[in-house]
């Protein structure tokens, strides 16, 4: 599968966005695609999980007010899904020195 590009994101969005492409906040039609993909991960109570689930997204940002829409890059066919394995990282054990 090819790498993410704004052009590919725009092509997918133009095929799928029905109706007027107007910002729901400021009513403009001045959209900008993110330069790269971003990711969101599930919240695990403040702990970090390496290899856990990630949601790769491309952003559509209103150039006037900044309103941002997130689109899943896998669903859009812009990247391939990769299986993930969750692994909890605990803080390293601290050895106590004997006096």
Secondary structure, DSSP 8 states (H G I E B T S, - for coil): -----HHHHHHHHHHH--S----TTT----EEE-SS-EEEE---TT--EET--EEEEEEEEETTT--EEEEETTTTTSS-------EE-----------
